[in-house]
Amino acid sequence: MRHSASPSPSKPLASEPPMIASKPTGDAMYTGNCLCGGIRFRIDSQLEPIQICHCQQCRKAQGTAFASNSPIRSDAFSLLQGSDLLAEYESSPGKKRVFCKRCGSPIYSARASLPGILRIRVGLLDGALATRPSAHIFVASQCNWWPITDSLPQFAGAYEPRK
């Protein structure tokens, strides 16, 4: 991946990622769907803190300045409708992006290096969320037209949850 833009000069990059919660505080059920409504799903767990990804691939896949993702356990994800509409694209070796082939909505991504974890696109979820953004990632490749103006930690690249 080419890193053409530099990170926000006003905030130093964080050296340690925020910890992913090791235990949910209780089960919550979230539902979501793609833009056309053909794919519907639910999540039977708490959501982890939202990661705001500024990498070039996420920008191109979303068509925006960043992607808002929450890592979830794959066994907490249930597809309720639309399995025939799911399509996947291996955007880089070992990383698959799953989307609706009718409307193009990105649903989640999964990495072979993180088995059992999906990065759900939180913009698809219905209702209020109990979680909030925790960090900006891949800020070394952020676009130059959307400044990061909040106080969340920033990471030049990715981070993986500690085990």
N, C-alpha and C positions, 0 to 999 in steps of 0.2 A: 504494500500500500504506500502510495506517495503522500508525504506530509508537506503540503504547500503552505498552509497557514500556520502562524505561530499561536501559542496559547495566550490567553488574556494576560497582558503584562502587569495588571494591577493586583493579581492574586498569585502567590507562589503555588506551585504544584504540591499536592499532598504526597507524603511519603508512604503512608499506610492507608489502605482502603478501610472504609467503615465495615464493621463486622456484619455478616449476614446473620440474622437471628437463628439460633440453633434450635429453638423450640417455639412453635406457635403458642400464643396465649390462649387459644381455643379455636375450634373450627369455625370458619365463616364460609358462607357460600356466595360466590360472585358469579354473575352470568355475563355473557358478552356475545357479540355477533359482529359479522363483517358488515360493510356498507349496504350490500343488497339484501342482507338478512338470510341468505342461503346457508351460511355456516353459523351455527349457534353452539355455544359451549358453556360449561360451568367449571368453576374451580372450587374444590372442597378443601380449602385451607386458607390460612391467613396469607396475605401477600407480603413478600419481602420488600424492603425499601426500594423505591424506584431509582433506577440508574438512567441518567440522561447521557446518551451516547452521541458523540459528535464525529464519529469516524465517517470517512467518505462513503463506505458501503451503506451504512444506515441512512445517510443523507440521500443517497440515490434511491434506495429502496423505499423510503418514506416520501421523498420529494419535498423535504423540509430541512431546516437547519439541524435537527437532531431527532433521535428516536427516544421514546420514553418506554423503558422496559422494566419488568419485575421478574426476577428469577423465581420459578415455582417448581415443585417436584412434579415430574411427569405423571406420577400415579394420582395426583390431585386434579389433573385435567381430564374432563370428560367431554367428548364430542357428542352433542345432542342431536345434531342435524348437519347434513352437508358433506359427508365423507366423499361423495362423488365430486364435490367442488374443490377439494383440497389439491393443491399442486405444490411441488417443492422444487427449489433451485439450490444447487450447491454453489454458493457464492465464493467460497474459497475451500481448499481441501479440508474436509472434516466439519464444515459448517453448512448447515442446510437452513434455508428460509422457507417457511410454509406460508402460503397465501391463498386467497380465493381466486380461482381461475375465471370467475364471472366478473367480479367487480375490482379485483386487484388488491383488495385490502390485505396487508400483511397481518398474519395471525400470531406467529411465534417463530423463533429461531432455536436451533439446537446444535450443540457442538459435540463431536465425538469425544473430545477431551473432558467433557463434563457430563458423563452418562447420567440419565435420570433427571436432568434439569432442562426446563424449557424457559426461554426468555419471552414471556407473553407481552404483547403490545398493549399497554394499559389504556390507551385511547379507545380500545374496543369494549371496555368493561362498562356495564350499566351501573348507575347509581353512584353514591358517594363511596370513596375509598378510605380505609382506616390508615393507610400508609401514605408516606410523603416521599419526595425525592431525597436521596442521601448523598449523591455525588454526580459530578460530571466526569465522563471517561472519554478517552481519545481526544482530549483537547488539543493535542499537538497537531491534529488535522482538522480542527474546527474551521468553519467557513468564516470569511472576513466580514460578512454583512450582518451577523447576529452576535452582538457582544454578550458575554456572560456577565450578568450584573448582580447575581445573588452571592451569598456567602458560603455556598456549599463547597466542600473539598473538590479539588480538580486533580485529575490524573492524566499524565501525558498519554498513556496507553490504557490497556485493559487491566482488570484485576480479576482474579478468580476467588471465589469464596474460600476462606480458610476451612480446613477440615478439622 
